[in-house]
Amino acid sequence: MKTVSVIIPTRGRDRCLRNTLEDLSRQSFKDFDVWVVDQNTAPLKDLGHHLGSVKLRHIPMEPLGSHAGRNKAIFATDSELCVFVDDDVRLKPEFLYLHVSKHRSLASDKIAVVCGRVVQPKDGYSEEKMQRIGQLARYSRYFGLVSGNFVGRMSGHIDHLHECNFSAKTDVLKEVGGFNEEFRGNAYFEGAELALRIKSAGYGLIYDGSIEVLHLQEGSGGNREKDKAKHTYWFMRNYSLLNSGFMLRPMIPFFEIYNITYVFAKALKNRNVSIAVEGLRGLKDGFRFFSPSAIRYRRTSEGSNDRS
């Protein structure tokens, strides 16, 4: 049994993935294997060449989304920890060592997740600006707001996570059911929802700004949705799904009013009526998840079950 399984779902990013694998081959920490869940139409070839002596588990599967790919590996591995990165990141040699060391240093065995810094050059933030961005990642049950700060160098407790740089205890991931595959389309908020389920199960999450990845935000592949109207549909639908499980029920009318206003403001700013149409449709389709009888959780891999 390995200490760490590095899990990478991939689709349409052959070149970027191979660079990530090269970085993994140069890690100072050695007790790990790599799971590439390949959702390309034609499975990629010769990936192990980039990993040297590191064991590769290459799993082709149909394109059901990054969450389904991660779940495929989570429920197959017997490692102590799972480390998650995207297929378009660059890693320093100490990356895995820092994740494992952080878990080992934690005083409480109730801390199940370590999340690291995500530097995204396409955001255009200077280092100075990244250090001025407010508090660490939080979720508000009153307003349904998800505030993300994964660029600072500070450390502390967080409410949710960034999917392209975090590690978690494998047994806890299996206990809570892994990623929720009901988050469809661009899968926005899948990480936040997983984190909130982990917290609801009695575990904690820690952010450590010294554990860094460079996220290239490749323009195609993965869950990318370039059409702004379709992007807005999935954003609003998945945002409603997230909040249906954790938001205080008396605040739902304010949540809906706020998001209707947001959709019209976005459509006006972009001078695109389709954004308003698709955004409102996303809110309508997402609102059904607030029903007490709604099924909010779905996992399609072997041994899965749907639950409300």
CORGI-V216037 format. One record per residue. N is the residue number from 1. SS is DSSP state (h for helix, s for strand, l for the rest). PSI is psi as a letter, one per 30 degrees, with the letter a starting at -180 (* if undefined). BURIAL is b if it has 9 or more other C-alpha atoms within 8 Angstrom, else e. Layout:
# CORGI-V216037
N/SS/PSI/BURIAL + N/SS/PSI/BURIAL
This chain:
# CORGI-V216037
1/l/k/e + 2/l/l/b + 3/l/e/b + 4/s/k/b + 5/s/k/b + 6/s/k/b + 7/s/k/b + 8/s/j/b + 9/s/k/b + 10/s/k/b + 11/l/j/b + 12/l/g/e + 13/l/h/b + 14/h/e/e + 15/h/e/e + 16/h/e/b + 17/h/e/b + 18/h/e/b + 19/h/e/b + 20/h/e/b + 21/h/e/b + 22/h/e/b + 23/h/e/b + 24/h/e/b + 25/h/f/b + 26/l/g/e + 27/l/k/b + 28/l/e/e + 29/l/k/e + 30/l/f/e + 31/l/i/e + 32/s/l/b + 33/s/l/b + 34/s/k/b + 35/s/j/b + 36/s/j/b + 37/s/j/b + 38/s/j/b + 39/l/g/b + 40/l/l/b + 41/l/e/e + 42/l/j/e + 43/l/k/e + 44/l/l/e + 45/l/l/e + 46/l/h/e + 47/l/e/b + 48/h/f/e + 49/h/e/e + 50/h/f/b + 51/l/f/b + 52/l/b/e + 53/l/f/e + 54/l/k/b + 55/s/k/b + 56/s/k/b + 57/s/j/e + 58/s/j/e + 59/s/j/e + 60/s/k/b + 61/l/l/b + 62/l/l/e + 63/l/i/e + 64/l/g/e + 65/l/l/b + 66/h/e/b + 67/h/e/b + 68/h/e/b + 69/h/e/b + 70/h/e/b + 71/h/e/b + 72/h/e/b + 73/h/e/b + 74/h/e/b + 75/l/g/e + 76/l/f/e + 77/l/l/e + 78/l/g/e + 79/l/l/b + 80/l/e/b + 81/s/k/b + 82/s/k/b + 83/s/k/b + 84/s/k/b + 85/s/l/b + 86/l/l/b + 87/l/g/b + 88/l/h/b + 89/s/l/b + 90/s/k/b + 91/s/k/b + 92/l/l/b + 93/l/f/b + 94/l/g/b + 95/h/e/b + 96/h/e/b + 97/h/e/b + 98/h/e/b + 99/h/e/b + 100/h/e/e + 101/h/e/e + 102/h/e/b + 103/h/e/b + 104/h/f/e + 105/h/f/e + 106/l/k/e + 107/l/e/e + 108/l/k/e + 109/l/g/e + 110/l/f/e + 111/s/j/b + 112/s/f/b + 113/s/k/b + 114/s/k/b + 115/s/k/b + 116/s/a/b + 117/s/k/b + 118/s/j/b + 119/s/k/b + 120/l/j/b + 121/h/e/b + 122/h/f/e + 123/h/f/e + 124/l/g/e + 125/l/k/e + 126/l/l/e + 127/h/e/e + 128/h/e/e + 129/h/e/e + 130/h/e/b + 131/h/f/b + 132/h/f/e + 133/l/k/b + 134/l/b/e + 135/l/l/e + 136/l/l/b + 137/l/k/b + 138/s/l/b + 139/s/k/b + 140/l/j/b + 141/l/f/b + 142/l/e/e + 143/l/f/b + 144/l/g/b + 145/l/k/e + 146/s/j/b + 147/s/k/e + 148/l/k/e + 149/l/j/b + 150/l/g/b + 151/l/f/b + 152/l/l/b + 153/l/g/b + 154/l/l/e + 155/s/l/e + 156/s/l/e + 157/s/k/b + 158/l/l/b + 159/l/f/b + 160/l/a/b + 161/l/l/b + 162/l/k/b + 163/l/f/b + 164/l/g/b + 165/s/i/b + 166/s/l/b + 167/s/l/b + 168/s/l/b + 169/s/k/b + 170/h/e/b + 171/h/e/e + 172/h/e/b + 173/h/e/b + 174/h/e/b + 175/h/e/e + 176/h/f/b + 177/l/g/e + 178/l/a/b + 179/l/k/b + 180/l/j/b + 181/l/g/b + 182/l/f/e + 183/l/j/b + 184/l/a/b + 185/l/b/e + 186/l/f/b + 187/l/g/b + 188/l/k/b + 189/l/g/b + 190/h/e/b + 191/h/e/b + 192/h/e/b + 193/h/e/b + 194/h/e/b + 195/h/e/b + 196/h/e/b + 197/h/e/b + 198/h/e/b + 199/h/e/b + 200/h/f/e + 201/l/g/e + 202/l/g/e + 203/l/l/b + 204/s/l/b + 205/s/k/b + 206/s/k/b + 207/s/k/b + 208/s/j/b + 209/s/f/b + 210/s/f/e + 211/s/j/b + 212/s/k/b + 213/s/l/b + 214/s/j/b + 215/s/j/b + 216/l/f/b + 217/l/h/e + 218/l/k/e + 219/l/f/e + 220/l/l/e + 221/l/a/b + 222/l/b/b + 223/l/g/b + 224/l/k/e + 225/l/j/b + 226/l/f/e + 227/l/k/e + 228/h/e/e + 229/h/e/b + 230/h/e/b + 231/h/e/b + 232/h/e/b + 233/h/e/b + 234/h/e/b + 235/h/e/b + 236/h/e/b + 237/h/e/b + 238/h/e/b + 239/h/e/b + 240/h/e/b + 241/h/e/b + 242/h/e/b + 243/h/f/b + 244/h/f/b + 245/h/f/e + 246/h/f/e + 247/l/k/b + 248/l/k/e + 249/h/e/e + 250/h/f/e + 251/h/f/b + 252/h/e/b + 253/h/e/e + 254/h/e/e + 255/h/e/b + 256/h/e/b + 257/h/e/e + 258/h/e/e + 259/h/e/b + 260/h/e/b + 261/h/e/e + 262/h/e/e + 263/h/e/b + 264/h/e/b + 265/h/e/e + 266/h/e/b + 267/h/e/b + 268/h/e/b + 269/h/e/e + 270/h/f/e + 271/l/h/e + 272/l/j/b + 273/h/e/e + 274/h/e/e + 275/h/e/b + 276/h/e/b + 277/h/e/b + 278/h/e/b + 279/h/e/b + 280/h/e/b + 281/h/e/b + 282/h/e/b + 283/h/e/b + 284/h/e/b + 285/h/e/e + 286/h/f/b + 287/h/f/b + 288/h/f/e + 289/h/f/b + 290/h/f/b + 291/l/k/e + 292/l/f/e + 293/l/g/e + 294/l/k/b + 295/l/j/b + 296/l/f/b + 297/s/k/b + 298/l/k/b + 299/l/k/b + 300/l/f/e + 301/l/l/e + 302/l/k/e + 303/l/g/e + 304/l/l/e + 305/l/k/e + 306/l/k/b + 307/s/l/e + 308/l/*/e
